[in-house]
Amino acid sequence: VQLQAFGGGLVQAGGSLRLSCAASGSIFSINTMGWYRQAPGKQRELVAAMTSGGTTQYVDSVKGRFTISGDTAKNTVALQMNSLKPEDTAVYYCNVDVLHYSGSSMNYWGKGTLVTVSS
């Protein structure tokens, strides 16, 4: 399974960015999909996640500003980021938990995409 992420970049505080991620490969279904981020000197943290049933969760610091959306039929997940703050600056990683045709589940990470928010 390969994950390809798009949409990172440089934006001023208060601006918006949209991250997209597409999963390809031997995928029977996707159990969960999400976005993590890692800022310099900090641990990777979960930003937002979504189950196949549509349940979402967000880290407190992005609630009301970020929205995760996904299409399990197309194996894509997006993160709309509004009202960006300098503290949102980080490398963002797409993550999916895949159910393979074999019946096994595995977790996959995409290569990170850098989001830089200037003050």
C-alpha positions in Angstrom: 0.0 0.0 0.0 1.3 3.4 -0.9 0.1 6.7 0.4 0.6 9.9 -1.5 0.0 13.2 0.2 -0.4 16.6 -1.3 -1.1 20.2 -0.2 1.6 21.3 2.2 3.2 24.7 1.9 3.7 28.1 3.4 0.8 30.2 4.5 0.3 33.3 6.7 -1.3 33.1 10.1 -5.1 33.1 9.6 -4.9 31.4 6.3 -6.0 28.0 5.1 -4.5 24.9 3.5 -6.0 21.6 2.4 -4.0 18.4 2.7 -5.0 15.4 0.6 -3.9 11.8 0.8 -4.6 8.9 -1.6 -4.0 5.3 -0.7 -3.3 2.8 -3.5 -2.6 -0.9 -3.6 -4.1 -4.1 -2.3 -6.9 -2.6 -0.2 -10.1 -4.4 0.7 -11.3 -1.6 2.9 -10.0 1.1 5.2 -10.7 0.9 8.9 -9.5 4.3 9.9 -7.7 7.2 8.3 -6.0 10.2 9.9 -3.5 12.9 10.0 -0.6 13.2 12.4 1.9 16.0 12.8 5.4 16.4 14.2 6.8 19.8 15.0 10.5 20.3 15.5 11.6 19.0 18.8 8.2 17.5 19.6 6.7 14.1 19.4 4.3 13.1 16.7 0.7 13.7 17.6 -2.6 12.8 16.2 -4.3 15.8 14.7 -7.5 14.2 13.4 -8.8 10.8 12.6 -11.9 9.3 11.0 -13.3 5.8 11.1 -15.0 4.0 8.2 -18.3 4.7 10.0 -17.7 8.4 9.9 -16.7 9.0 13.5 -14.2 11.7 13.8 -11.8 12.9 16.5 -9.6 15.9 16.8 -6.8 17.1 19.1 -8.1 19.9 21.2 -5.8 22.5 19.7 -7.4 22.2 16.2 -11.1 21.7 17.1 -13.2 24.2 15.3 -10.5 25.0 12.8 -9.6 21.7 11.1 -12.0 19.3 9.4 -11.1 15.8 8.3 -13.0 14.1 5.5 -12.6 10.9 3.8 -13.9 8.7 1.0 -13.4 5.1 1.8 -14.6 4.1 -1.7 -11.9 6.1 -3.3 -9.4 5.5 -0.4 -8.8 9.2 0.1 -8.6 11.4 3.1 -8.3 15.2 3.3 -7.7 17.7 6.1 -9.0 21.2 5.7 -7.1 23.6 7.9 -8.5 27.0 8.5 -7.4 29.8 10.8 -3.9 28.5 10.8 -1.6 29.5 13.6 2.2 29.5 13.7 2.0 26.7 16.2 0.4 24.5 13.5 3.8 24.5 11.8 4.9 20.9 11.4 5.4 18.0 9.1 2.0 16.4 8.6 1.7 12.7 8.0 -1.2 10.7 6.5 -2.0 7.4 8.2 -4.4 4.7 7.3 -5.3 1.4 8.8 -6.0 -1.0 6.0 -7.9 -4.3 5.9 -6.3 -6.5 3.2 -8.1 -9.1 1.1 -6.1 -11.7 3.2 -8.1 -10.6 6.3 -5.1 -9.0 7.9 -5.0 -5.4 8.9 -1.9 -3.2 8.7 -1.1 0.4 9.4 0.6 2.6 6.8 2.3 6.0 6.9 2.7 8.4 4.1 5.7 10.6 3.6 5.3 13.8 5.4 4.3 17.1 3.9 5.5 20.3 5.5 3.1 23.0 6.6 4.7 26.3 7.6 2.6 29.1 9.1 4.2 32.4 9.3 3.2 35.0 11.9 
